Structure formats: C-alpha cells, structure tokens
Amino acid sequence: MWVRTQNRKKLLDSIKYEIIGHKDEEGTFAIIADDYDCLGTYPTEQRALEVLDEIQQAIIGVLIIPHELTYKTPYFENELTVTHEEIKQLPTVYEMPKE
C-alpha cells in the first residue's frame, strides 16, 4: 500500500511497517517501512501503535473484494453492505499524521 511520509517528501509502496524498538535521539518513536524508510515519528509508543493500527485498517480497506459484500472498517460507521461505488471512495494512499 502507498504511504505518504509525515514530512510529505516521499510516497512509498511498502509491504513491511514497524515501530523502531527504541527511542530516537529526539525522544520519539519512529514508524519505518521496509527496514529503512522513516514514515513518521511520534512522542509515545502508544501513539505510534495507534498510527500503525490505522495503516493496518487502511490496508484492509484497500483489499476489499470489489463487489457487494458485508464488511466493517473504520471508513464505515457500522457493519453494512459495501458497494463497489463505496469501495472506490476508500483511500489508496495513507497519509501519516503530523503528531
């Protein structure tokens, strides 16, 4: 899935996302892609985990089979029948939050 970095300078198509297991020199937690590209940094590990959860949900949304089905994602308030038109409205690029 394509992800726009927090500083908006890179657009990456990655298959592996992870939180660096230690704080960087600024005292923040970094989310990296494919073992080297920093997507963004966050003040706490909890916030970094929340953003990683958002990326996961965006990936799930992109992988929905393009026909009518019942599915629940953060882009739809409740479990419902998702149409092809609604699927086309899902984001295909996840933008990293600023904070």
C-alpha positions in Angstrom: 0.0 0.0 0.0 1.2 3.5 -0.7 2.0 5.7 2.3 2.9 9.4 2.2 5.6 10.2 4.8 4.9 12.6 7.6 7.2 15.3 6.1 5.3 14.7 2.8 8.7 14.3 0.9 8.2 10.6 0.0 5.5 8.4 -1.3 6.3 4.8 -0.7 4.8 1.5 -1.7 5.9 -0.8 1.1 5.0 -4.2 2.4 6.6 -4.1 5.8 5.9 -1.5 8.5 7.2 -1.5 12.1 7.9 0.7 15.1 11.6 1.0 15.9 12.0 -0.7 19.3 13.9 2.2 20.9 13.5 5.9 21.1 15.4 8.0 18.6 17.7 10.9 19.5 14.8 13.3 19.8 12.9 11.0 22.3 10.3 9.9 19.9 9.2 6.6 18.4 9.6 6.1 14.6 7.5 4.0 12.2 9.6 2.7 9.4 8.9 0.9 6.2 10.9 -1.9 4.6 13.6 -1.7 7.3 14.9 1.8 6.5 12.5 4.5 5.4 11.2 6.6 8.3 7.5 7.3 7.7 7.0 9.4 10.8 7.8 9.9 14.4 5.5 10.1 17.4 6.0 11.2 21.1 4.9 7.9 22.6 5.0 4.3 21.7 1.2 4.2 22.2 0.7 6.9 19.6 2.9 5.1 17.2 0.9 1.9 17.7 -2.3 3.8 17.0 -0.9 5.0 13.7 0.3 1.5 12.8 -3.3 0.3 13.6 -4.6 3.0 11.2 -2.2 1.8 8.5 -3.5 -1.8 9.1 -7.1 -0.7 8.7 -6.3 1.2 5.5 -4.7 -1.9 4.1 -7.7 -3.9 4.9 -9.9 -1.3 3.2 -7.8 -1.5 0.0 -8.0 -5.3 0.0 -11.8 -5.4 0.0 -13.1 -7.5 -2.9 -14.7 -5.2 -5.4 -18.3 -6.4 -5.3 -21.1 -6.0 -2.9 -20.4 -7.6 0.5 -20.8 -7.0 4.2 -17.7 -5.7 5.9 -16.7 -3.4 8.8 -13.8 -0.9 8.5 -13.1 2.4 10.2 -14.2 4.1 7.0 -17.8 2.9 7.6 -19.5 3.7 10.9 -21.3 0.3 11.3 -21.2 -3.1 9.7 -23.1 -2.7 6.4 -23.2 -3.8 2.8 -20.4 -2.1 0.9 -21.0 -1.4 -2.7 -18.4 -1.1 -5.5 -19.0 2.7 -5.6 -18.2 3.0 -1.8 -15.1 0.9 -2.3 -13.8 3.2 -5.0 -14.0 6.0 -2.4 -11.6 4.3 0.0 -8.2 6.0 0.2 -5.4 4.3 -1.8 -2.7 6.4 -0.2 -2.4 6.6 3.6 -1.0 10.0 4.8 1.0 9.8 8.0 -0.5 12.1 10.8 1.6 15.1 11.8 1.7 14.4 15.5 
